[in-house]
Amino acid sequence: MKSTRLLYLIFLILPCTLFSQNLDDFRTAASSNGVILIPFTGLREYFKKTLDQLSDVKSNPDKYLGSSPTDEDRKKLQDYVKVIEDQIQSNIQTHQDQEDGARKRKADFENLIKTTEYK
Protein backbone atom coordinates (compact mmCIF):
# COMPACT_ATOMS: atom_id res chain seq x y z
CA MET A 1 0.00 0.00 0.00
CA LYS A 2 2.80 2.40 0.91
CA SER A 3 4.70 1.66 -2.32
CA THR A 4 1.51 2.24 -4.33
CA ARG A 5 1.12 5.67 -2.76
CA LEU A 6 4.77 6.39 -3.41
CA LEU A 7 4.43 5.45 -7.08
CA TYR A 8 1.30 7.60 -7.33
CA LEU A 9 3.13 10.58 -5.85
CA ILE A 10 6.09 10.03 -8.15
CA PHE A 11 3.84 10.11 -11.20
CA LEU A 12 2.14 13.27 -9.97
CA ILE A 13 5.38 15.06 -9.16
CA LEU A 14 7.51 14.01 -12.14
CA PRO A 15 5.75 16.14 -14.76
CA CYS A 16 6.18 19.17 -12.52
CA THR A 17 9.93 18.77 -12.06
CA LEU A 18 12.72 19.80 -14.38
CA PHE A 19 14.28 17.06 -16.45
CA SER A 20 17.89 17.75 -15.54
CA GLN A 21 20.01 15.50 -13.39
CA ASN A 22 22.93 16.45 -11.20
CA LEU A 23 25.40 14.68 -8.94
CA ASP A 24 22.91 14.60 -6.04
CA ASP A 25 20.31 12.89 -8.25
CA PHE A 26 22.79 10.14 -9.07
CA ARG A 27 23.89 9.82 -5.41
CA THR A 28 20.26 9.44 -4.33
CA ALA A 29 19.50 6.92 -7.07
CA ALA A 30 22.60 4.87 -6.27
CA SER A 31 21.48 4.47 -2.67
CA SER A 32 17.86 3.62 -3.53
CA ASN A 33 15.75 0.66 -4.58
CA GLY A 34 12.86 0.14 -6.95
CA VAL A 35 11.68 2.95 -9.21
CA ILE A 36 13.68 5.55 -7.28
CA LEU A 37 16.81 3.73 -8.42
CA ILE A 38 16.33 5.14 -11.92
CA PRO A 39 17.51 8.76 -12.01
CA PHE A 40 15.51 9.40 -15.18
CA THR A 41 11.73 9.29 -15.68
CA GLY A 42 10.39 5.53 -16.02
CA LEU A 43 9.50 2.07 -14.92
CA ARG A 44 10.67 -1.49 -15.83
CA GLU A 45 9.89 -0.89 -19.48
CA TYR A 46 12.51 1.84 -19.42
CA PHE A 47 15.37 -0.19 -17.94
CA LYS A 48 17.05 -0.51 -21.35
CA LYS A 49 16.52 3.15 -22.14
CA THR A 50 17.93 4.08 -18.73
CA LEU A 51 20.98 1.90 -19.25
CA ASP A 52 21.54 3.67 -22.58
CA GLN A 53 21.26 7.06 -20.90
CA LEU A 54 23.66 5.95 -18.18
CA SER A 55 26.16 5.11 -20.93
CA ASP A 56 25.81 8.71 -22.07
CA VAL A 57 26.49 9.86 -18.51
CA LYS A 58 29.72 7.87 -18.47
CA SER A 59 30.74 9.28 -21.87
CA ASN A 60 29.74 12.88 -21.13
CA PRO A 61 30.03 13.46 -17.37
CA ASP A 62 30.47 17.24 -17.78
CA LYS A 63 26.96 17.40 -19.24
CA TYR A 64 25.63 16.26 -15.86
CA LEU A 65 28.19 17.86 -13.57
CA GLY A 66 28.32 21.30 -15.14
CA SER A 67 31.38 23.27 -16.07
CA SER A 68 34.70 22.60 -14.35
CA PRO A 69 33.78 19.50 -12.29
CA THR A 70 36.47 18.16 -10.01
CA ASP A 71 38.09 14.79 -10.58
CA GLU A 72 36.46 13.71 -7.32
CA ASP A 73 33.01 14.63 -8.66
CA ARG A 74 33.70 12.71 -11.88
CA LYS A 75 34.80 9.67 -9.84
CA LYS A 76 31.71 9.87 -7.62
CA LEU A 77 29.45 10.12 -10.67
CA GLN A 78 31.10 7.07 -12.26
CA ASP A 79 30.70 5.13 -8.99
CA TYR A 80 27.03 6.10 -8.66
CA VAL A 81 26.33 5.14 -12.28
CA LYS A 82 28.00 1.75 -11.76
CA VAL A 83 25.87 1.03 -8.68
CA ILE A 84 22.70 2.06 -10.54
CA GLU A 85 23.60 -0.12 -13.55
CA ASP A 86 24.31 -3.12 -11.31
CA GLN A 87 21.01 -2.69 -9.47
CA ILE A 88 19.04 -2.37 -12.70
CA GLN A 89 20.68 -5.48 -14.17
CA SER A 90 19.86 -7.50 -11.05
CA ASN A 91 16.26 -6.24 -11.00
CA ILE A 92 15.55 -6.89 -14.68
CA GLN A 93 15.49 -10.67 -14.16
CA THR A 94 13.39 -10.38 -11.00
CA HIS A 95 10.78 -8.31 -12.82
CA GLN A 96 10.79 -10.71 -15.76
CA ASP A 97 10.26 -13.68 -13.44
CA GLN A 98 7.32 -11.91 -11.78
CA GLU A 99 5.75 -11.09 -15.14
CA ASP A 100 6.18 -14.67 -16.34
CA GLY A 101 4.62 -15.95 -13.13
CA ALA A 102 1.66 -13.58 -13.51
CA ARG A 103 1.09 -14.74 -17.11
CA LYS A 104 1.17 -18.37 -15.95
CA ARG A 105 -1.36 -17.67 -13.20
CA LYS A 106 -3.58 -15.89 -15.73
CA ALA A 107 -3.48 -18.92 -18.02
CA ASP A 108 -4.23 -21.21 -15.07
CA PHE A 109 -7.27 -19.15 -14.09
CA GLU A 110 -8.53 -18.99 -17.69
CA ASN A 111 -8.30 -22.79 -17.91
CA LEU A 112 -10.09 -23.16 -14.57
CA ILE A 113 -12.90 -20.87 -15.76
CA LYS A 114 -13.26 -22.88 -18.99
CA THR A 115 -13.54 -26.15 -17.09
CA THR A 116 -16.14 -24.79 -14.65
CA GLU A 117 -18.29 -22.82 -17.12
CA TYR A 118 -21.93 -23.72 -17.34
CA LYS A 119 -22.65 -25.26 -20.74
N, C-alpha and C positions, 0 to 999 in steps of 0.2 A: 504494500500500500504506500509506504514511504517513497519507494523508488518510482512508483507511478506518478506521485505528486511531483517528485523531482524532475522527471522527464517532462511533465506537463509545464512546469515552470521554465525549464530550459527552452522548450519550443515557443513559449510566450516571450521570453526575454531575448532570444537570439536575433529575431528580426530587428529589434530595437538597438542592438549593439553595433559598433563598428566592426568591420571585417578585417582588422589588422591585428597581427600577433606580435608579441614582443617576448623578451626573455622570461618575464614573469609568467606569461601564458604557457610557455613550454615547461617551466619549472613546476607549475601547478599540474599540468597534464601528466608529467613524468611521475608524479607522486600520487596519482589518482587511479581509479578503477572504473570500469564500465564506460558509459558514453563520455564522461568527463575526461577520460584518457585521451580522447581525440581533440587536439587543439584547434581544429577547424570544424565548421558546421557539418554533421551527419553521423547516421547510425551504422549498423553492420554492413549495409549495402555500400557504404562509402569507405570501407576499410582499404580497398585497393586504391581508390582515389586519394585517400589520406596518405598511404604509403608513398604514392607518387609525389604528393606535395612535400612530404618529409624529405624525399630525395632532393627536391629543389632547395629546401632549407639547408641541407648539407652542402650543396653546390654553391649557394648564394647566401651565406650567413649574414652578410652586411645588409641585405634587403630586410632582414628581420631584426637586426640589432641596431640599425641606424648608422650614421656616419661615425667613423673612428672608434669602432668597438675595440676593447682590449683583447689581448690573447686569452686572458682568463674567461672573458665573456664568450668568446668563440668556443673555447673548450667546454664550458658549461652547456652551451647550446648543443654541441655535438653529443655530449653525455645524455642530456635530456631527450634528444631525438632518438638515440640508441635505445634508451629505456622504453620510450613510447612504441618504437617499432617492435621491440621484443614482446611487449605486452599485447600489441595488436596481433602479432603472429600467433601467440599462444591462445588468444581468445577466438581467432577465426575458426579453428577446429571445434572448439566448445560450442560456438553458435551453430555451426553446421550440424553437429551431432544432435543438438536440441531440435533444429528444424527437421532433420530426418526422422527423429523420434515422433515429433508432432504429426508428420505426414503419415507415418505408420499407424499411429493411434487413430487418425482420421479414417484411414482405409479400414481398420478393424471395426470402427463404429459403423461405417457405411455397410460393411458386410453383415454386421449384427442386425441392423435395421432391415436389410433385405431378407434375412432369414426369419424375422419376426413379423413382417408385414402381413396384414390381413389380405387374403386373396379372394 
